[in-house]
Amino acid sequence: MTEGTLPPVPRPLKLLTASSLIMLLLLVGINVPLVTADAPQGIISLQFATTAEQTLNILNSWGSDNSHWAVASLALDFPFVLIYVLTLMALTDYLMSDRPGIRERQAGRWVRGLFVAAGASDLGENICLLTNLAEPDDALSLAATVFAMIKFTALMIGVAGLVVIRAARRHPLSY
């Protein structure tokens, strides 16, 4: 393997990626009945409802017929968190496999840390949201929103970090 050339994609990374995509498609499918005027993004609208009043409006818009979809989405998100964090860690390891530099290794550790932080924030968010389904509370609504913002920010910065690591030394991802 020459510098800048990656080895073939390992089977565990392929399986994790496929599992992540399948779980994501299931979550997207579950989200469809949760899209309403008060929740135009479905469960994501609930993640960003910062007050108990907003949360209650969203829950009421779903009605009792669709409330089980919210619980199903949040319950399925727990294993999804584990799978996507493992996928991103394996992807980071794979993309770092031909990057021997100290700075690149340090950046790789930061990227891994961001992905773990995103997963931990996602778990905290899910716990807040599940607890908030029964009796919406301002503190839990706000906490879920903060966790969601941390999650999405960490994921975006982590992915950007992978792009920067691959661009280091002007060796693009090659096959």
N, CA and C atoms as an extended XYZ file, in Angstrom:
525
Properties=species:S:1:pos:R:3:atomname:S:1:resname:S:1:resid:I:1 pbc="F F F"
N         0.850       -1.177        0.000 N   MET     1
C         0.000        0.000        0.000 CA  MET     1
C         0.891        1.233        0.000 C   MET     1
N         0.721        2.077       -0.985 N   THR     2
C         1.484        3.313       -1.033 CA  THR     2
C         0.739        4.394       -0.270 C   THR     2
N         1.477        5.439        0.099 N   GLU     3
C         0.867        6.534        0.836 CA  GLU     3
C        -0.238        7.159       -0.012 C   GLU     3
N        -1.405        7.395        0.600 N   GLY     4
C        -2.526        7.979       -0.111 CA  GLY     4
C        -3.432        6.948       -0.760 C   GLY     4
N        -3.086        5.670       -0.643 N   THR     5
C        -3.901        4.610       -1.206 CA  THR     5
C        -4.485        3.786       -0.077 C   THR     5
N        -5.786        3.680       -0.077 N   LEU     6
C        -6.457        2.933        0.981 CA  LEU     6
C        -6.575        1.458        0.622 C   LEU     6
N        -6.564        0.595        1.631 N   PRO     7
C        -6.801       -0.826        1.376 CA  PRO     7
C        -8.281       -1.031        1.027 C   PRO     7
N        -8.638       -2.221        0.590 N   PRO     8
C       -10.057       -2.489        0.322 CA  PRO     8
C       -10.891       -2.255        1.594 C   PRO     8
N       -12.138       -1.872        1.389 N   VAL     9
C       -13.022       -1.605        2.529 CA  VAL     9
C       -13.239       -2.914        3.285 C   VAL     9
N       -12.959       -2.917        4.608 N   PRO    10
C       -13.127       -4.142        5.382 CA  PRO    10
C       -14.599       -4.539        5.515 C   PRO    10
N       -14.825       -5.831        5.625 N   ARG    11
C       -16.191       -6.365        5.714 CA  ARG    11
C       -16.970       -5.786        6.902 C   ARG    11
N       -16.363       -5.660        8.111 N   PRO    12
C       -17.129       -5.087        9.225 CA  PRO    12
C       -17.634       -3.671        8.928 C   PRO    12
N       -16.834       -2.867        8.230 N   LEU    13
C       -17.270       -1.514        7.879 CA  LEU    13
C       -18.442       -1.576        6.900 C   LEU    13
N       -18.383       -2.495        5.952 N   LYS    14
C       -19.493       -2.654        5.007 CA  LYS    14
C       -20.771       -3.062        5.737 C   LYS    14
N       -20.661       -4.016        6.674 N   LEU    15
C       -21.831       -4.479        7.416 CA  LEU    15
C       -22.401       -3.380        8.314 C   LEU    15
N       -21.518       -2.646        8.986 N   LEU    16
C       -21.980       -1.549        9.840 CA  LEU    16
C       -22.658       -0.460        9.009 C   LEU    16
N       -22.086       -0.149        7.859 N   THR    17
C       -22.674        0.868        6.990 CA  THR    17
C       -24.053        0.429        6.506 C   THR    17
N       -24.164       -0.815        6.088 N   ALA    18
C       -25.460       -1.335        5.640 CA  ALA    18
C       -26.472       -1.321        6.788 C   ALA    18
N       -26.042       -1.726        7.974 N   SER    19
C       -26.933       -1.722        9.143 CA  SER    19
C       -27.387       -0.302        9.478 C   SER    19
N       -26.461        0.655        9.421 N   SER    20
C       -26.807        2.056        9.694 CA  SER    20
C       -27.836        2.568        8.697 C   SER    20
N       -27.626        2.255        7.428 N   LEU    21
C       -28.561        2.719        6.404 CA  LEU    21
C       -29.942        2.085        6.557 C   LEU    21
N       -29.982        0.798        6.882 N   ILE    22
C       -31.263        0.125        7.096 CA  ILE    22
C       -31.996        0.741        8.285 C   ILE    22
N       -31.274        0.966        9.373 N   MET    23
C       -31.891        1.583       10.559 CA  MET    23
C       -32.373        2.993       10.237 C   MET    23
N       -31.576        3.745        9.493 N   LEU    24
C       -31.961        5.108        9.118 CA  LEU    24
C       -33.239        5.096        8.280 C   LEU    24
N       -33.319        4.170        7.325 N   LEU    25
C       -34.531        4.062        6.501 CA  LEU    25
C       -35.748        3.695        7.340 C   LEU    25
N       -35.566        2.812        8.321 N   LEU    26
C       -36.671        2.474        9.226 CA  LEU    26
C       -37.128        3.697       10.020 C   LEU    26
N       -36.179        4.460       10.522 N   LEU    27
C       -36.515        5.663       11.287 CA  LEU    27
C       -37.213        6.703       10.411 C   LEU    27
N       -36.769        6.852        9.177 N   VAL    28
C       -37.421        7.782        8.253 CA  VAL    28
C       -38.851        7.318        7.980 C   VAL    28
N       -39.036        6.026        7.792 N   GLY    29
C       -40.377        5.479        7.561 CA  GLY    29
C       -41.300        5.679        8.751 C   GLY    29
N       -40.773        5.475        9.950 N   ILE    30
C       -41.560        5.672       11.163 CA  ILE    30
C       -41.919        7.144       11.334 C   ILE    30
N       -41.072        8.024       10.861 N   ASN    31
C       -41.282        9.465       11.019 CA  ASN    31
C       -42.419       10.003       10.145 C   ASN    31
N       -42.750        9.308        9.059 N   VAL    32
C       -43.749        9.813        8.112 CA  VAL    32
C       -45.088       10.135        8.781 C   VAL    32
N       -45.652        9.253        9.608 N   PRO    33
C       -46.943        9.602       10.223 CA  PRO    33
C       -46.835       10.710       11.277 C   PRO    33
N       -45.621       11.080       11.659 N   LEU    34
C       -45.428       12.109       12.680 CA  LEU    34
C       -45.307       13.516       12.088 C   LEU    34
N       -45.342       13.622       10.776 N   VAL    35
C       -45.259       14.928       10.127 CA  VAL    35
C       -46.653       15.567       10.133 C   VAL    35
N       -46.758       16.697       10.837 N   THR    36
C       -48.014       17.442       10.937 CA  THR    36
C       -47.706       18.930       10.784 C   THR    36
N       -48.755       19.748       10.826 N   ALA    37
C       -48.558       21.199       10.741 CA  ALA    37
C       -47.725       21.704       11.925 C   ALA    37
N       -47.958       21.142       13.124 N   ASP    38
C       -47.190       21.555       14.304 CA  ASP    38
C       -45.821       20.883       14.378 C   ASP    38
N       -45.645       19.809       13.638 N   ALA    39
C       -44.370       19.081       13.614 CA  ALA    39
C       -43.986       18.809       12.160 C   ALA    39
N       -43.588       19.865       11.420 N   PRO    40
C       -43.305       19.680        9.992 CA  PRO    40
C       -42.134       18.733        9.703 C   PRO    40
N       -41.282       18.517       10.693 N   GLN    41
C       -40.160       17.585       10.538 CA  GLN    41
C       -40.354       16.318       11.365 C   GLN    41
N       -41.570       16.085       11.846 N   GLY    42
C       -41.851       14.891       12.630 CA  GLY    42
C       -41.118       14.892       13.950 C   GLY    42
N       -40.418       13.810       14.227 N   ILE    43
C       -39.724       13.651       15.508 CA  ILE    43
C       -38.623       14.701       15.680 C   ILE    43
N       -38.060       15.175       14.592 N   ILE    44
C       -37.021       16.204       14.689 CA  ILE    44
C       -37.618       17.505       15.230 C   ILE    44
N       -38.854       17.779       14.875 N   SER    45
C       -39.530       18.956       15.442 CA  SER    45
C       -39.644       18.819       16.953 C   SER    45
N       -39.911       17.608       17.426 N   LEU    46
C       -39.994       17.370       18.870 CA  LEU    46
C       -38.627       17.571       19.523 C   LEU    46
N       -37.571       17.170       18.841 N   GLN    47
C       -36.223       17.341       19.382 CA  GLN    47
C       -35.892       18.808       19.604 C   GLN    47
N       -36.444       19.674       18.765 N   PHE    48
C       -36.139       21.100       18.856 CA  PHE    48
C       -37.265       21.925       19.483 C   PHE    48
N       -38.217       21.274       20.126 N   ALA    49
C       -39.263       21.987       20.874 CA  ALA    49
C       -38.655       22.387       22.213 C   ALA    49
N       -38.443       23.674       22.415 N   THR    50
C       -37.708       24.135       23.600 CA  THR    50
C       -38.574       24.363       24.827 C   THR    50
N       -39.888       24.315       24.672 N   THR    51
C       -40.772       24.533       25.825 CA  THR    51
C       -41.780       23.397       25.935 C   THR    51
N       -42.354       23.278       27.109 N   ALA    52
C       -43.388       22.272       27.328 CA  ALA    52
C       -44.604       22.560       26.450 C   ALA    52
N       -44.895       23.831       26.236 N   GLU    53
C       -46.042       24.203       25.398 CA  GLU    53
C       -45.844       23.729       23.957 C   GLU    53
N       -44.643       23.967       23.404 N   GLN    54
C       -44.356       23.492       22.045 CA  GLN    54
C       -44.430       21.969       21.986 C   GLN    54
N       -43.870       21.323       22.982 N   THR    55
C       -43.898       19.861       23.037 CA  THR    55
C       -45.332       19.356       23.083 C   THR    55
N       -46.152       19.954       23.916 N   LEU    56
C       -47.550       19.549       24.048 CA  LEU    56
C       -48.308       19.772       22.740 C   LEU    56
N       -48.052       20.879       22.060 N   ASN    57
C       -48.696       21.131       20.770 CA  ASN    57
C       -48.330       20.053       19.759 C   ASN    57
N       -47.071       19.670       19.743 N   ILE    58
C       -46.624       18.612       18.826 CA  ILE    58
C       -47.281       17.287       19.177 C   ILE    58
N       -47.260       16.938       20.452 N   LEU    59
C       -47.869       15.675       20.882 CA  LEU    59
C       -49.358       15.651       20.566 C   LEU    59
N       -50.048       16.767       20.796 N   ASN    60
C       -51.481       16.844       20.486 CA  ASN    60
C       -51.731       16.731       18.986 C   ASN    60
N       -50.827       17.281       18.175 N   SER    61
C       -51.002       17.192       16.725 CA  SER    61
C       -50.859       15.749       16.237 C   SER    61
N       -50.104       14.966       16.972 N   TRP    62
C       -49.953       13.558       16.603 CA  TRP    62
C       -51.167       12.747       17.016 C   TRP    62
N       -51.823       13.151       18.087 N   GLY    63
C       -52.987       12.423       18.574 CA  GLY    63
C       -52.615       11.078       19.148 C   GLY    63
N       -53.586       10.436       19.736 N   SER    64
C       -53.320        9.131       20.368 CA  SER    64
C       -53.081        8.047       19.320 C   SER    64
N       -53.600        8.242       18.104 N   ASP    65
C       -53.419        7.234       17.052 CA  ASP    65
C       -51.970        7.109       16.609 C   ASP    65
N       -51.226        8.217       16.632 N   ASN    66
C       -49.845        8.206       16.149 CA  ASN    66
C       -48.801        8.298       17.250 C   ASN    66
N       -49.226        8.409       18.507 N   SER    67
C       -48.243        8.557       19.588 CA  SER    67
C       -47.326        7.340       19.711 C   SER    67
N       -47.838        6.172       19.344 N   HIS    68
C       -46.988        4.969       19.403 CA  HIS    68
C       -45.828        5.059       18.409 C   HIS    68
N       -45.997        5.839       17.318 N   TRP    69
C       -44.906        6.005       16.366 CA  TRP    69
C       -43.756        6.799       16.977 C   TRP    69
N       -44.099        7.760       17.820 N   ALA    70
C       -43.049        8.536       18.503 CA  ALA    70
C       -42.260        7.638       19.447 C   ALA    70
N       -42.957        6.809       20.190 N   VAL    71
C       -42.282        5.883       21.110 CA  VAL    71
C       -41.430        4.893       20.317 C   VAL    71
N       -41.979        4.384       19.221 N   ALA    72
C       -41.222        3.440       18.386 CA  ALA    72
C       -39.971        4.096       17.822 C   ALA    72
N       -40.095        5.340       17.359 N   SER    73
C       -38.944        6.054       16.811 CA  SER    73
C       -37.855        6.239       17.857 C   SER    73
N       -38.256        6.658       19.044 N   LEU    74
C       -37.269        6.885       20.109 CA  LEU    74
C       -36.656        5.572       20.588 C   LEU    74
N       -37.458        4.528       20.658 N   ALA    75
C       -36.937        3.217       21.087 CA  ALA    75
C       -35.951        2.661       20.054 C   ALA    75
N       -36.274        2.806       18.776 N   LEU    76
C       -35.392        2.308       17.722 CA  LEU    76
C       -34.120        3.150       17.621 C   LEU    76
N       -34.201        4.381       18.085 N   ASP    77
C       -33.036        5.256       18.012 CA  ASP    77
C       -31.917        4.800       18.956 C   ASP    77
N       -32.247        4.094       20.031 N   PHE    78
C       -31.206        3.618       20.956 CA  PHE    78
C       -30.228        2.671       20.269 C   PHE    78
N       -30.703        1.589       19.614 N   PRO    79
C       -29.720        0.749       18.909 CA  PRO    79
C       -29.088        1.473       17.715 C   PRO    79
N       -29.843        2.385       17.083 N   PHE    80
C       -29.294        3.140       15.962 CA  PHE    80
C       -28.096        3.969       16.400 C   PHE    80
N       -28.169        4.564       17.591 N   VAL    81
C       -27.046        5.354       18.110 CA  VAL    81
C       -25.794        4.483       18.179 C   VAL    81
N       -25.923        3.315       18.759 N   LEU    82
C       -24.769        2.414       18.880 CA  LEU    82
C       -24.218        2.050       17.504 C   LEU    82
N       -25.114        1.722       16.579 N   ILE    83
C       -24.668        1.297       15.247 CA  ILE    83
C       -24.005        2.442       14.495 C   ILE    83
N       -24.602        3.646       14.527 N   TYR    84
C       -23.978        4.728       13.750 CA  TYR    84
C       -22.674        5.193       14.379 C   TYR    84
N       -22.557        5.150       15.698 N   VAL    85
C       -21.281        5.525       16.320 CA  VAL    85
C       -20.210        4.501       15.953 C   VAL    85
N       -20.537        3.216       16.019 N   LEU    86
C       -19.569        2.188       15.626 CA  LEU    86
C       -19.189        2.321       14.148 C   LEU    86
N       -20.169        2.643       13.305 N   THR    87
C       -19.894        2.836       11.880 CA  THR    87
C       -18.935        3.999       11.664 C   THR    87
N       -19.209        5.121       12.320 N   LEU    88
C       -18.349        6.290       12.157 CA  LEU    88
C       -16.951        6.051       12.728 C   LEU    88
N       -16.856        5.296       13.809 N   MET    89
C       -15.534        4.957       14.362 CA  MET    89
C       -14.766        4.061       13.382 C   MET    89
N       -15.446        3.065       12.818 N   ALA    90
C       -14.797        2.178       11.850 CA  ALA    90
C       -14.411        2.941       10.589 C   ALA    90
N       -15.265        3.871       10.150 N   LEU    91
C       -14.946        4.686        8.987 CA  LEU    91
C       -13.727        5.561        9.266 C   LEU    91
N       -13.666        6.125       10.453 N   THR    92
C       -12.521        6.951       10.833 CA  THR    92
C       -11.242        6.113       10.816 C   THR    92
N       -11.293        4.929       11.402 N   ASP    93
C       -10.122        4.040       11.396 CA  ASP    93
C        -9.698        3.705        9.970 C   ASP    93
N       -10.686        3.419        9.134 N   TYR    94
C       -10.384        3.079        7.741 CA  TYR    94
C        -9.736        4.260        7.015 C   TYR    94
N       -10.311        5.445        7.166 N   LEU    95
C        -9.770        6.617        6.469 CA  LEU    95
C        -8.430        7.063        7.045 C   LEU    95
N        -8.121        6.634        8.262 N   MET    96
C        -6.837        6.959        8.890 CA  MET    96
C        -5.768        5.906        8.591 C   MET    96
N        -6.155        4.808        7.948 N   SER    97
C        -5.230        3.677        7.792 CA  SER    97
C        -3.960        4.024        7.027 C   SER    97
N        -3.993        5.037        6.166 N   ASP    98
C        -2.787        5.410        5.422 CA  ASP    98
C        -2.285        6.798        5.830 C   ASP    98
N        -2.639        7.236        7.013 N   ARG    99
C        -2.250        8.557        7.508 CA  ARG    99
C        -1.331        8.399        8.717 C   ARG    99
N        -0.015        8.279        8.480 N   PRO   100
C         0.911        8.031        9.578 CA  PRO   100
C         1.309        9.274       10.375 C   PRO   100
N         0.963       10.453        9.898 N   GLY   101
C         1.424       11.681       10.538 CA  GLY   101
C         0.839       11.890       11.924 C   GLY   101
N         1.617       12.524       12.789 N   ILE   102
C         1.192       12.783       14.165 CA  ILE   102
C        -0.025       13.697       14.188 C   ILE   102
N        -0.013       14.740       13.390 N   ARG   103
C        -1.162       15.666       13.366 CA  ARG   103
C        -2.429       14.970       12.891 C   ARG   103
N        -2.284       14.121       11.887 N   GLU   104
C        -3.449       13.400       11.393 CA  GLU   104
C        -3.984       12.440       12.447 C   GLU   104
N        -3.096       11.795       13.177 N   ARG   105
C        -3.523       10.888       14.252 CA  ARG   105
C        -4.239       11.657       15.362 C   ARG   105
N        -3.704       12.832       15.711 N   GLN   106
C        -4.363       13.666       16.720 CA  GLN   106
C        -5.742       14.101       16.231 C   GLN   106
N        -5.822       14.506       14.982 N   ALA   107
C        -7.110       14.903       14.410 CA  ALA   107
C        -8.076       13.722       14.412 C   ALA   107
N        -7.566       12.545       14.113 N   GLY   108
C        -8.396       11.339       14.142 CA  GLY   108
C        -8.955       11.065       15.527 C   GLY   108
N        -8.143       11.279       16.568 N   ARG   109
C        -8.633       11.099       17.941 CA  ARG   109
C        -9.735       12.117       18.261 C   ARG   109
N        -9.552       13.359       17.807 N   TRP   110
C       -10.577       14.385       18.019 CA  TRP   110
C       -11.863       14.017       17.290 C   TRP   110
N       -11.749       13.525       16.068 N   VAL   111
C       -12.926       13.133       15.292 CA  VAL   111
C       -13.660       11.997       16.002 C   VAL   111
N       -12.909       10.995       16.462 N   ARG   112
C       -13.536        9.893       17.201 CA  ARG   112
C       -14.252       10.417       18.445 C   ARG   112
N       -13.606       11.330       19.152 N   GLY   113
C       -14.214       11.927       20.339 CA  GLY   113
C       -15.500       12.659       20.013 C   GLY   113
N       -15.516       13.359       18.881 N   LEU   114
C       -16.738       14.054       18.457 CA  LEU   114
C       -17.863       13.067       18.165 C   LEU   114
N       -17.536       11.943       17.541 N   PHE   115
C       -18.563       10.947       17.243 CA  PHE   115
C       -19.098       10.298       18.523 C   PHE   115
N       -18.226       10.055       19.479 N   VAL   116
C       -18.680        9.515       20.770 CA  VAL   116
C       -19.551       10.539       21.498 C   VAL   116
N       -19.143       11.813       21.451 N   ALA   117
C       -19.946       12.878       22.079 CA  ALA   117
C       -21.317       12.974       21.417 C   ALA   117
N       -21.360       12.826       20.095 N   ALA   118
C       -22.642       12.860       19.385 CA  ALA   118
C       -23.537       11.713       19.845 C   ALA   118
N       -22.964       10.531       19.965 N   GLY   119
C       -23.741        9.374       20.423 CA  GLY   119
C       -24.243        9.554       21.846 C   GLY   119
N       -23.373       10.041       22.728 N   ALA   120
C       -23.780       10.264       24.124 CA  ALA   120
C       -24.875       11.325       24.196 C   ALA   120
N       -24.756       12.377       23.402 N   SER   121
C       -25.777       13.422       23.373 CA  SER   121
C       -27.097       12.875       22.835 C   SER   121
N       -27.017       12.018       21.830 N   ASP   122
C       -28.217       11.412       21.263 CA  ASP   122
C       -28.928       10.556       22.311 C   ASP   122
N       -28.169        9.812       23.093 N   LEU   123
C       -28.780        8.998       24.154 CA  LEU   123
C       -29.449        9.887       25.200 C   LEU   123
N       -28.764       10.962       25.603 N   GLY   124
C       -29.360       11.898       26.557 CA  GLY   124
C       -30.625       12.523       26.006 C   GLY   124
N       -30.590       12.890       24.747 N   GLU   125
C       -31.764       13.462       24.084 CA  GLU   125
C       -32.935       12.480       24.098 C   GLU   125
N       -32.661       11.216       23.739 N   ASN   126
C       -33.718       10.198       23.720 CA  ASN   126
C       -34.342        9.999       25.097 C   ASN   126
N       -33.518        9.987       26.119 N   ILE   127
C       -34.036        9.816       27.483 CA  ILE   127
C       -34.928       10.997       27.851 C   ILE   127
N       -34.484       12.209       27.543 N   CYS   128
C       -35.292       13.405       27.821 CA  CYS   128
C       -36.617       13.356       27.069 C   CYS   128
N       -36.567       12.985       25.797 N   LEU   129
C       -37.782       12.957       24.989 CA  LEU   129
C       -38.759       11.892       25.467 C   LEU   129
N       -38.256       10.702       25.785 N   LEU   130
C       -39.138        9.643       26.286 CA  LEU   130
C       -39.788       10.047       27.603 C   LEU   130
N       -39.021       10.645       28.483 N   THR   131
C       -39.545       11.100       29.769 CA  THR   131
C       -40.565       12.211       29.566 C   THR   131
N       -40.347       13.030       28.557 N   ASN   132
C       -41.189       14.195       28.300 CA  ASN   132
C       -42.499       13.847       27.593 C   ASN   132
N       -42.630       12.630       27.063 N   LEU   133
C       -43.847       12.252       26.347 CA  LEU   133
C       -45.070       12.215       27.254 C   LEU   133
N       -44.898       11.774       28.482 N   ALA   134
C       -46.038       11.625       29.394 CA  ALA   134
C       -46.535       12.973       29.905 C   ALA   134
N       -45.640       13.768       30.422 N   GLU   135
C       -45.990       15.074       30.998 CA  GLU   135
C       -44.919       16.072       30.589 C   GLU   135
N       -45.145       16.795       29.482 N   PRO   136
C       -44.115       17.732       29.004 CA  PRO   136
C       -43.687       18.738       30.069 C   PRO   136
N       -42.373       18.961       30.096 N   ASP   137
C       -41.759       19.836       31.093 CA  ASP   137
C       -40.782       20.761       30.367 C   ASP   137
N       -40.750       22.035       30.779 N   ASP   138
C       -39.853       22.996       30.127 CA  ASP   138
C       -38.391       22.571       30.209 C   ASP   138
N       -37.964       22.096       31.384 N   ALA   139
C       -36.556       21.727       31.566 CA  ALA   139
C       -36.176       20.545       30.669 C   ALA   139
N       -37.050       19.533       30.583 N   LEU   140
C       -36.748       18.377       29.735 CA  LEU   140
C       -36.789       18.754       28.259 C   LEU   140
N       -37.724       19.614       27.878 N   SER   141
C       -37.793       20.056       26.484 CA  SER   141
C       -36.521       20.797       26.097 C   SER   141
N       -36.095       21.698       26.949 N   LEU   142
C       -34.877       22.464       26.680 CA  LEU   142
C       -33.649       21.553       26.685 C   LEU   142
N       -33.589       20.628       27.627 N   ALA   143
C       -32.447       19.701       27.690 CA  ALA   143
C       -32.368       18.856       26.419 C   ALA   143
N       -33.517       18.369       25.938 N   ALA   144
C       -33.533       17.571       24.711 CA  ALA   144
C       -33.033       18.400       23.530 C   ALA   144
N       -33.427       19.666       23.487 N   THR   145
C       -32.980       20.543       22.401 CA  THR   145
C       -31.476       20.775       22.464 C   THR   145
N       -30.958       21.007       23.658 N   VAL   146
C       -29.508       21.215       23.811 CA  VAL   146
C       -28.756       19.954       23.405 C   VAL   146
N       -29.234       18.786       23.853 N   PHE   147
C       -28.597       17.526       23.459 CA  PHE   147
C       -28.635       17.351       21.936 C   PHE   147
N       -29.766       17.688       21.309 N   ALA   148
C       -29.890       17.558       19.849 CA  ALA   148
C       -28.902       18.488       19.143 C   ALA   148
N       -28.777       19.708       19.642 N   MET   149
C       -27.837       20.654       19.026 CA  MET   149
C       -26.397       20.170       19.166 C   MET   149
N       -26.058       19.628       20.335 N   ILE   150
C       -24.708       19.079       20.534 CA  ILE   150
C       -24.483       17.910       19.586 C   ILE   150
N       -25.478       17.037       19.471 N   LYS   151
C       -25.370       15.859       18.600 CA  LYS   151
C       -25.107       16.267       17.155 C   LYS   151
N       -25.969       17.124       16.615 N   PHE   152
C       -25.823       17.507       15.212 CA  PHE   152
C       -24.535       18.289       14.960 C   PHE   152
N       -24.147       19.134       15.899 N   THR   153
C       -22.906       19.895       15.755 CA  THR   153
C       -21.699       18.963       15.766 C   THR   153
N       -21.679       18.025       16.709 N   ALA   154
C       -20.557       17.085       16.791 CA  ALA   154
C       -20.471       16.219       15.535 C   ALA   154
N       -21.616       15.795       15.017 N   LEU   155
C       -21.601       14.990       13.792 CA  LEU   155
C       -21.075       15.793       12.607 C   LEU   155
N       -21.536       17.036       12.474 N   MET   156
C       -21.079       17.858       11.339 CA  MET   156
C       -19.588       18.163       11.438 C   MET   156
N       -19.115       18.524       12.616 N   ILE   157
C       -17.692       18.838       12.774 CA  ILE   157
C       -16.854       17.574       12.596 C   ILE   157
N       -17.355       16.444       13.092 N   GLY   158
C       -16.637       15.179       12.924 CA  GLY   158
C       -16.493       14.789       11.465 C   GLY   158
N       -17.570       14.908       10.703 N   VAL   159
C       -17.512       14.588        9.274 CA  VAL   159
C       -16.580       15.568        8.557 C   VAL   159
N       -16.659       16.850        8.924 N   ALA   160
C       -15.737       17.834        8.337 CA  ALA   160
C       -14.292       17.470        8.671 C   ALA   160
N       -14.056       16.990        9.883 N   GLY   161
C       -12.724       16.560       10.276 CA  GLY   161
C       -12.216       15.419        9.414 C   GLY   161
N       -13.102       14.480        9.075 N   LEU   162
C       -12.698       13.375        8.190 CA  LEU   162
C       -12.306       13.897        6.811 C   LEU   162
N       -13.047       14.871        6.320 N   VAL   163
C       -12.711       15.456        5.019 CA  VAL   163
C       -11.343       16.130        5.080 C   VAL   163
N       -11.088       16.860        6.153 N   VAL   164
C        -9.804       17.544        6.313 CA  VAL   164
C        -8.667       16.526        6.408 C   VAL   164
N        -8.875       15.473        7.164 N   ILE   165
C        -7.843       14.440        7.302 CA  ILE   165
C        -7.531       13.817        5.945 C   ILE   165
N        -8.576       13.547        5.155 N   ARG   166
C        -8.352       12.956        3.832 CA  ARG   166
C        -7.662       13.935        2.896 C   ARG   166
N        -7.924       15.218        3.066 N   ALA   167
C        -7.325       16.226        2.186 CA  ALA   167
C        -5.894       16.543        2.586 C   ALA   167
N        -5.477       16.140        3.761 N   ALA   168
C        -4.110       16.406        4.208 CA  ALA   168
C        -3.128       15.795        3.221 C   ALA   168
N        -2.052       16.504        2.988 N   ARG   169
C        -1.005       16.086        2.063 CA  ARG   169
C        -1.474       15.955        0.621 C   ARG   169
N        -2.623       16.513        0.353 N   ARG   170
C        -3.173       16.554       -0.994 CA  ARG   170
C        -3.315       15.184       -1.632 C   ARG   170
N        -3.662       14.204       -0.828 N   HIS   171
C        -3.935       12.868       -1.330 CA  HIS   171
C        -5.416       12.611       -1.143 C   HIS   171
N        -6.216       12.790       -2.192 N   PRO   172
C        -7.653       12.568       -2.042 CA  PRO   172
C        -7.960       11.091       -1.871 C   PRO   172
N        -9.176       10.836       -1.436 N   LEU   173
C        -9.643        9.462       -1.319 CA  LEU   173
C        -9.549        8.808       -2.679 C   LEU   173
N        -8.833        7.679       -2.744 N   SER   174
C        -8.673        7.005       -4.031 CA  SER   174
C        -9.091        5.563       -3.900 C   SER   174
N        -9.482        5.014       -5.017 N   TYR   175
C        -9.932        3.619       -5.031 CA  TYR   175
C        -9.025        2.806       -5.924 C   TYR   175
